[in-house]
Amino acid sequence: MRNIIGILVIMLLAGITFGFVEKDGKQNMSTLPSPEEGSSVYKRHCLSCHQTDGSGVPSLYPPLKGNERVIGEKGPLIEVLLLGSKGPFSVDKDKYMGAMAAYKFLSDEDIANVLTYIRTNFTNNASAVSPVDVQEVRNSID
């Protein structure tokens, strides 16, 4: 019995050390963005403007595929989701006039999931966004 307890303690400590388990024993979601959950958030909040294939709507809403704002630095992209944006703005020499609502009401996990989904779909191949990334940007703008 003593060996089993020792092994469990070692596993718990290893989980805390490597970021898989937080100190209170909960799973650390900051290391595990979920593109599947992101797809669900995308369908609820993004699809009507950015379309099923991420192509956007000409002159109104920009495409997400191959868009430097999407596949570039995470911080500015997170800010756009939190604060929204208004046109006019340009993407690849095309002008877009549409406005994007602020999605500050979404949780850090939902924002991380949807941005990970967008950054890894529509022919994009960018890194994941974690809830910690979102929290840091959220804290800097609040």
Secondary structure as UniProt FT lines:
FT   HELIX           2..17
FT   TURN            18..19
FT   TURN            23..24
FT   HELIX           29..31
FT   HELIX           35..45
FT   HELIX           47..50
FT   TURN            52..53
FT   TURN            58..60
FT   TURN            65..66
FT   HELIX           68..71
FT   HELIX           74..83
FT   STRAND          89..91
FT   TURN            92..93
FT   STRAND          94..96
FT   TURN            104..105
FT   HELIX           108..119
FT   TURN            122..123
FT   HELIX           131..141
//
